[in-house]
């Protein structure tokens, strides 16, 4: 690895060509990763890719004039001082905010490189080109904003916001809601059956803990194995599985923790209140993200919870 100050003008130009090529490919990856769900924003990065391609063409043309046809392969990792980037192919699914922040960081780093390179260049034509590219990189972020305003009309921006919300619902809310409903409702029967049968808080807590953890593991695996997300757009399966499993466990643990209270009657009363809170949260989530009317959501969730609760009570008394 070489220090930047040790590079010759030939090596500086070769490194600049490599940087522009890498940036061009990064923007092409951004375009490819966004175009399915955010077509208009993807067009912004396609325009930026074309600008980087033009920068590379000008650098190669000057290199040929000064140093001939062979361009040595000098990469950013061969020179000290460059920030390590996260490979784009490891960032899936791509989010708009993540992409825009990374694009901004790329432009800042490239601009600083051109400013330092121009300050070291002795050849007038090389210095001129590097100064020009530094200026263009300095205004690149402004150009991206202009492109955004040009490409993203209000109606298009609204469509992209809807697409982002739809992906959030598919990838986060749906698996989380499924887990919360399963954990909150399905564990009611074993927990309250054990509580009524034994009238012992600790025994009810152990049953609830086992049911919650078991349901969380089961639901997590079921969600992760349901589909890989490639066709449904539901995101990475292991993330969905973790969300679903965690919310299932949380839903069951909520009305299990009150049974840590030694006094059985008090623990039972607190657990019932917690159940009502859980069902209220589920109702709100269904209304907020699934566009279910409040009354309809409350009726569905309340009826299901009541049936399972009564089942547990009847079994515990038998």
C-alpha positions as CSV (number, residue, x, y, z in Angstrom):
1,X,0.0,0.0,0.0
2,X,1.3,3.4,-1.0
3,X,0.9,6.8,0.5
4,X,-1.0,9.3,-1.7
5,X,1.9,11.8,-1.6
6,X,4.2,9.1,-3.2
7,X,2.1,8.7,-6.3
8,X,3.4,10.0,-9.7
9,X,1.1,11.9,-12.1
10,X,0.8,8.8,-14.2
11,X,-0.3,6.8,-11.1
12,X,-2.7,9.6,-10.0
13,X,-4.5,9.5,-13.4
14,X,-4.6,5.7,-13.3
15,X,-6.1,5.8,-9.8
16,X,-8.6,8.5,-11.0
17,X,-9.7,6.3,-13.9
18,X,-10.2,3.4,-11.5
19,X,-12.2,5.5,-9.0
20,X,-14.5,6.8,-11.7
21,X,-15.1,3.3,-13.1
22,X,-15.9,2.0,-9.6
23,X,-18.3,4.9,-8.9
24,X,-20.0,4.4,-12.3
25,X,-20.6,0.7,-11.4
26,X,-21.8,1.6,-7.9
27,X,-24.4,4.0,-9.4
28,X,-25.4,1.3,-11.9
29,X,-26.0,-1.0,-9.0
30,X,-28.0,1.7,-7.3
31,X,-30.1,2.0,-10.4
32,X,-30.6,-1.7,-10.7
33,X,-31.5,-2.1,-7.1
34,X,-34.0,0.7,-7.0
35,X,-35.7,0.6,-10.4
36,X,-38.3,-2.0,-9.5
37,X,-39.8,-0.1,-6.5
38,X,-38.4,3.4,-7.0
39,X,-38.2,3.9,-10.7
40,X,-38.0,7.7,-10.7
41,X,-35.2,7.8,-8.0
42,X,-33.4,5.1,-9.9
43,X,-33.4,7.4,-12.9
44,X,-31.5,10.0,-10.8
45,X,-28.7,7.5,-10.2
46,X,-28.6,6.4,-13.8
47,X,-28.0,10.0,-14.8
48,X,-25.2,10.2,-12.2
49,X,-23.7,7.0,-13.7
50,X,-23.6,8.6,-17.1
51,X,-21.7,11.6,-15.6
52,X,-19.1,9.4,-14.0
53,X,-18.7,7.6,-17.4
54,X,-18.0,10.9,-19.0
55,X,-15.4,11.7,-16.4
56,X,-13.7,8.4,-17.0
57,X,-13.6,9.0,-20.7
58,X,-11.9,12.4,-20.3
59,X,-9.4,10.9,-17.9
60,X,-8.5,8.1,-20.3
61,X,-8.2,10.5,-23.2
62,X,-5.7,12.6,-21.3
63,X,-3.8,9.5,-20.0
64,X,-3.3,8.3,-23.6
65,X,-2.0,11.7,-24.7
66,X,0.5,11.8,-21.8
67,X,1.5,8.2,-21.0
68,X,0.4,5.9,-23.8
69,X,-2.1,3.1,-24.1
70,X,-1.3,1.0,-21.1
71,X,-3.2,2.1,-17.9
72,X,-1.8,0.4,-14.8
73,X,-4.4,-1.1,-12.4
74,X,-4.3,1.0,-9.3
75,X,-7.3,0.6,-7.0
76,X,-8.5,2.6,-4.0
77,X,-7.4,-0.1,-1.6
78,X,-3.8,0.2,-2.9
79,X,-3.5,3.7,-1.6
80,X,-3.7,4.9,2.1
81,X,-6.4,7.3,3.1
82,X,-9.5,6.0,1.4
83,X,-12.5,5.0,3.5
84,X,-13.6,1.4,3.3
85,X,-17.0,1.1,1.6
86,X,-19.6,-1.5,2.2
87,X,-20.0,-3.4,-1.1
88,X,-23.4,-2.6,-2.7
89,X,-24.2,-6.2,-3.3
90,X,-24.2,-6.9,0.4
91,X,-26.8,-4.2,1.0
92,X,-30.1,-5.8,0.2
93,X,-32.8,-4.7,0.0
94,X,-31.6,-1.2,-1.0
95,X,-33.3,1.7,0.8
96,X,-33.6,5.2,-0.6
97,X,-32.1,6.9,2.5
98,X,-29.1,4.4,2.6
99,X,-28.4,4.9,-1.1
100,X,-28.5,8.7,-1.0
101,X,-26.2,8.8,2.0
102,X,-23.7,6.5,0.4
103,X,-23.9,8.5,-2.9
104,X,-23.2,11.7,-0.9
105,X,-20.2,10.1,0.8
106,X,-18.8,8.9,-2.5
107,X,-19.0,12.5,-4.0
108,X,-17.3,14.1,-1.0
109,X,-14.5,11.5,-1.0
110,X,-14.0,11.8,-4.8
111,X,-14.0,15.6,-4.6
112,X,-11.3,15.6,-1.9
113,X,-9.2,13.3,-4.0
114,X,-9.3,15.5,-7.1
115,X,-8.5,18.6,-5.0
116,X,-5.4,16.9,-3.5
117,X,-4.4,15.5,-6.8
118,X,-4.7,18.8,-8.6
119,X,-2.6,20.5,-5.9
120,X,0.2,18.0,-6.5
121,X,0.1,17.9,-10.3
122,X,2.9,19.8,-12.2
123,X,1.6,19.3,-15.7
124,X,-0.7,22.1,-16.7
125,X,-3.2,20.0,-18.7
126,X,-3.4,17.3,-15.9
127,X,-3.9,20.0,-13.3
128,X,-6.6,21.7,-15.3
129,X,-8.6,18.5,-15.8
130,X,-8.3,17.5,-12.1
131,X,-9.4,21.0,-11.1
132,X,-12.4,20.7,-13.5
133,X,-13.4,17.3,-12.1
134,X,-13.1,18.6,-8.5
135,X,-15.4,21.4,-9.4
136,X,-17.9,19.0,-11.1
137,X,-17.8,16.7,-8.1
138,X,-18.4,19.7,-5.9
139,X,-21.6,20.5,-7.7
140,X,-22.5,16.8,-8.3
141,X,-24.6,16.7,-5.2
142,X,-26.4,19.8,-6.3
143,X,-26.9,18.3,-9.7
144,X,-28.4,15.2,-8.1
145,X,-30.9,17.5,-6.3
146,X,-31.8,19.1,-9.6
147,X,-32.3,15.7,-11.1
148,X,-34.5,14.7,-8.2
149,X,-36.6,17.8,-8.7
150,X,-36.7,17.1,-12.4
151,X,-37.5,13.4,-12.3
152,X,-39.6,13.3,-9.2
153,X,-42.8,15.2,-9.9
154,X,-45.2,15.4,-6.9
155,X,-47.3,12.5,-8.2
156,X,-44.3,10.3,-8.8
157,X,-42.9,11.2,-5.3
158,X,-46.3,10.2,-3.8
159,X,-46.2,6.9,-5.7
160,X,-42.7,6.2,-4.3
161,X,-43.7,7.1,-0.8
162,X,-46.6,4.6,-1.2
163,X,-44.2,2.0,-2.5
164,X,-41.9,2.5,0.5
165,X,-44.8,2.1,2.9
166,X,-46.0,-1.0,1.0
167,X,-42.5,-2.6,1.4
168,X,-42.4,-1.6,5.1
169,X,-45.8,-3.3,5.6
170,X,-44.7,-6.4,3.7
171,X,-41.3,-6.8,5.2
172,X,-41.8,-5.6,8.8
173,X,-45.4,-5.1,9.8
174,X,-46.9,-8.2,8.4
175,X,-44.5,-10.7,10.0
176,X,-44.5,-8.7,13.2
177,X,-48.3,-8.6,13.4
178,X,-48.6,-12.3,12.6
179,X,-46.2,-13.0,15.4
180,X,-47.8,-10.6,17.9
181,X,-51.3,-12.1,17.2
182,X,-50.1,-15.6,17.5
183,X,-48.2,-15.0,20.7
184,X,-50.9,-12.9,22.3
185,X,-53.8,-15.1,21.4
186,X,-52.6,-18.7,21.1
187,X,-50.8,-18.7,24.4
188,X,-53.8,-17.5,26.3
189,X,-55.3,-21.0,26.6
190,X,-52.3,-22.8,28.1
191,X,-51.4,-19.9,30.4
192,X,-54.8,-19.4,31.9
193,X,-55.6,-23.1,31.9
194,X,-52.5,-23.7,34.0
195,X,-53.4,-20.7,36.2
196,X,-56.9,-21.9,36.9
197,X,-56.0,-25.5,37.3
198,X,-53.1,-25.0,39.7
199,X,-54.0,-21.6,41.2
200,X,-50.3,-21.2,41.5
201,X,-48.6,-18.2,40.0
202,X,-45.2,-19.8,39.5
203,X,-46.6,-22.9,37.7
204,X,-48.6,-20.6,35.4
205,X,-45.5,-18.5,34.7
206,X,-43.5,-21.6,33.7
207,X,-46.2,-22.8,31.4
208,X,-46.5,-19.3,29.8
209,X,-42.7,-19.0,29.4
210,X,-42.5,-22.4,27.7
211,X,-45.4,-21.7,25.5
212,X,-44.1,-18.2,24.5
213,X,-40.6,-19.4,23.7
214,X,-41.8,-22.5,21.9
215,X,-44.3,-20.5,19.8
216,X,-41.6,-17.9,19.0
217,X,-39.2,-20.4,17.7
218,X,-41.9,-22.2,15.7
219,X,-43.3,-19.1,14.2
220,X,-39.8,-17.7,13.4
221,X,-38.9,-20.8,11.4
222,X,-42.3,-21.0,9.7
223,X,-42.0,-17.4,8.5
224,X,-38.4,-17.7,7.4
225,X,-39.1,-20.9,5.4
226,X,-42.4,-19.6,3.9
227,X,-40.7,-17.9,0.9
228,X,-37.3,-16.3,0.0
229,X,-38.9,-13.0,-0.8
230,X,-37.6,-13.0,-4.4
231,X,-41.0,-13.0,-6.0
232,X,-43.2,-11.6,-3.2
233,X,-41.0,-8.6,-2.4
234,X,-41.2,-9.5,1.3
235,X,-37.5,-9.0,2.0
236,X,-34.9,-11.3,3.5
237,X,-36.4,-14.4,5.0
238,X,-34.1,-14.5,8.1
239,X,-35.1,-10.9,9.0
240,X,-38.8,-11.7,8.7
241,X,-38.2,-14.8,10.7
242,X,-36.5,-12.9,13.5
243,X,-39.2,-10.3,13.6
244,X,-42.0,-12.8,13.6
245,X,-40.4,-15.0,16.2
246,X,-39.5,-12.1,18.5
247,X,-43.0,-10.6,18.3
248,X,-44.5,-14.0,19.0
249,X,-42.4,-14.4,22.1
250,X,-43.2,-10.9,23.2
251,X,-46.9,-11.4,22.7
252,X,-46.9,-14.5,25.0
253,X,-44.5,-13.1,27.6
254,X,-46.7,-10.0,28.1
255,X,-49.5,-11.8,29.9
256,X,-47.0,-14.3,31.4
257,X,-44.9,-11.9,33.4
258,X,-47.7,-10.9,35.8
259,X,-47.6,-14.4,37.2
260,X,-44.2,-13.5,38.8
261,X,-46.4,-11.9,41.4
262,X,-46.8,-14.4,44.2
263,X,-50.4,-13.5,45.1
264,X,-52.4,-15.5,42.6
265,X,-55.5,-13.2,42.5
266,X,-53.4,-10.1,41.9
267,X,-51.4,-11.8,39.3
268,X,-54.5,-13.0,37.5
269,X,-56.0,-9.6,37.5
270,X,-52.9,-7.9,36.1
271,X,-52.6,-10.6,33.4
272,X,-56.2,-9.9,32.3
273,X,-55.5,-6.2,32.0
274,X,-52.3,-7.0,30.0
275,X,-54.4,-9.2,27.7
276,X,-56.7,-6.3,27.0
277,X,-53.8,-4.0,26.3
278,X,-52.3,-6.5,23.9
279,X,-55.5,-6.9,22.0
280,X,-55.8,-3.1,21.8
281,X,-52.3,-2.8,20.3
282,X,-53.1,-5.5,17.7
283,X,-56.3,-3.6,16.8
284,X,-54.4,-0.4,16.4
285,X,-51.7,-2.0,14.2
286,X,-54.3,-3.6,12.0
287,X,-56.1,-0.3,11.6
288,X,-53.0,1.8,11.1
289,X,-51.1,-0.4,8.7
290,X,-53.6,-2.8,7.2
291,X,-56.3,-0.2,6.6
292,X,-58.8,-2.3,8.6
293,X,-61.7,-0.3,10.1
294,X,-61.3,0.1,13.9
295,X,-64.6,-1.5,14.8
296,X,-64.0,-4.5,12.4
297,X,-60.4,-4.9,13.7
298,X,-61.5,-4.7,17.3
299,X,-64.4,-7.2,16.7
300,X,-62.1,-9.7,15.0
301,X,-59.3,-9.5,17.5
302,X,-61.6,-9.4,20.5
303,X,-63.7,-12.3,19.4
304,X,-60.6,-14.5,18.7
305,X,-59.0,-13.6,22.0
306,X,-62.2,-14.2,24.0
307,X,-62.7,-17.6,22.4
308,X,-59.2,-18.7,23.3
309,X,-59.4,-17.2,26.8
310,X,-62.6,-19.0,27.5
311,X,-61.2,-22.2,26.2
312,X,-58.3,-21.9,28.6
313,X,-60.6,-21.2,31.5
314,X,-62.9,-24.1,30.7
315,X,-60.0,-26.5,30.4
316,X,-58.4,-25.3,33.6
317,X,-61.7,-25.9,35.5
318,X,-62.3,-29.4,34.1
